[in-house]
Amino acid sequence: MKNAKLFERASSVLPGGVNSPVRAFKSVGGVPVFIEKADGCILTDSEGNEYIDYIGSWGPMILGHCHPKVVEALQNAVRKGTSFGTPSENEVLLAEEIVQRVDSVEMVRFVNSGTEATMSAVRLARAATKRDLIIKFAGGYHGHADSFLISAGSGAASLGIPDSPGVPTGAVKDTRIVPYNDLEKVELVFKEQDGNIAGVIVEPIAGNMGVVPPKPGFLMGLRNLCDQYGALLIFDEVMTGFRVARGGAQELYSINPDLTTFGKIIGGGLPVGAYGGSSELMSLIAPAGKVYQAGTLSGNPLAMTAGLVTLQQLSRETYAFLEKQSANLQEKLENTAMKSNVSIEIQRVGSMLTIFFTDHEINNIDDASKTNHKAFAGFFHSMLENGIHLPPSGYEAWFLSAAHNDDIIDKTVKCAANAFSFIERDHF
């Protein structure tokens, strides 16, 4: 019962016993497991139990945990110092690697989290356009900055809290919310606010209402509207960047945004964020320009090292393997559910996917909220008891890594067959 005891102790010194809301298992019930170590795609908890990991630290561990080359590079780096507060070569090398992979990015600024990246990108968009209004999408999560916590997804949706207390009215008055995948509503806002829209921020593949791909023409429609009305298009690729393709979602869909935010994979598992775009736009950032943004630990040498080595391992062959394994998992889960007379909808792009307990396609947060989350909770706990650790919310994406081999996929599907069999038919 060490997990339960740790959670009890944690609850007396950490809000809700955790340092990020979804970890508390509020959506699925029960006590979270406390992980002591990880290797490849295997997690080991405080009681010695092993689990196949589909969280992947919420996306960064695309190579698997403790990849030998990443570990070796970090061991060498830590001997040289953990933080300098000055420029270092790996900042330049990682920036060059990102610029080389992403056509729309000529310069980047490193920060410490995805939240910092998105709030900084929005500030830059407002400065560049000399406008205030931002369009975001219901259920899209762009971090916990005040202006984004309106109709938020992920942890907020999981807890049933659409807006956060403590966010003043003034902080959100310049944010407009529209449904994801609804281009007509976006156009309506542009027409109503002609000349006032600084930018549109969007997850090109939504991952915080579960995996929700863009409808055909949706992203290009956003690109065209931004061009027509003089606004900037911001792709939040904190999750999808270097996850769904070598150049991120923008490579996959052949859309170039004006600004892009990154995180997760570019830190190789260490805290990091970044935003980037054309040299013209990024030259507005201090000290080159007047748009102020700074960070004591930005460009941390350990994060730069882990991110650089991770990106260097991500070849086109790696992405082909991830696509093959992810497609295999999807197909086998769908066939297993069908044999069990369980209705599911699996939505997947590359190596990120979500199982929705429904018989309808999911196009936005309203669709996702109407799926059977009680059934997901039962499925989650059955899988956990059989050694499969899924994200503890039906609003989250699963992540595969290069360590998810055929045996791992087959074991996952076998456990899913047992889990499906325990779900009561009246849930559907």
C-alpha angles and dihedrals in degrees: 000000000000092000091056093047092049090050090050091052092044091051090061094055106024125054105259089353093280143079096228123035104235091057090070093074091233091145095050103026128231135076122309119239117242112226120218101179144355135203127179103326095332124103122196119202132209091271094052095256116145126218136184103241123229094162097069090190085302094303113324098096096077091143092045128257120308095008104193096234093048092048093048092049092049092048090054092044097050091056088061095051139292099237135006107177086219134086118284134190097248090062087061094043094050092046090051090050092053093046090049092053101041117060095200094053123081098156134020137196117209120221134168105258145012089255091058090048096052097043089049093049091052091049089052092049091052092048094047095049097033087228133116112208122097127190118215132169128250109256093017111128118208100165131282102293110135097249092056099050095092117109087347123185134209112038094008093053091044090057093045092243109130093178130026123237111236094046107118121224091241092059094059103034091096096051121092121198124211132169116270113254092019105118093170092061091049091052090049091055091049090052093047092047100035109171095011104079113101095181153326119244116199142161099236085212110025111229104167098066088046117281107319115171121210116261115247108281096013098109093040088049090055090048091052094046092050090050092047095051099034096248129136123247113222119194113202099212096163087120103026099038108115088348104088097029141355090266097032129244092320089064091046093053098030094235122136114208123199094236132018131195122209138187141136105048094039088065097046090226098323123107110277146135137178142182128203148168141140120345088244093058097038091050087070089070118097133291089026091042142007101268102105123219128143142161133191095216098033111133091021106191094230094050091045091051096049092045094048094050091045093053091046090059094051103094126165086258089059091054091048090053092048091050092050094049094044093049089048092052092048094050094047093047091050092050092047093050091049091053088051093049090240117143113225136159114208115197117190141170115183111311097347122083144155133209111219117192097226141086094235133086114253116229103158145002093280090058091047093049091055094058121102105272092169089061090048091053091054091047091048095053093045090053092046092051088053095050104267117121111203127176104280095236137064088225094065137088125241115226127210124201137201086263094065098101129176094274091053091050092049093049090050092052092047090054090046090055089057091045093051090051091058095053110102113241092228089068086079 
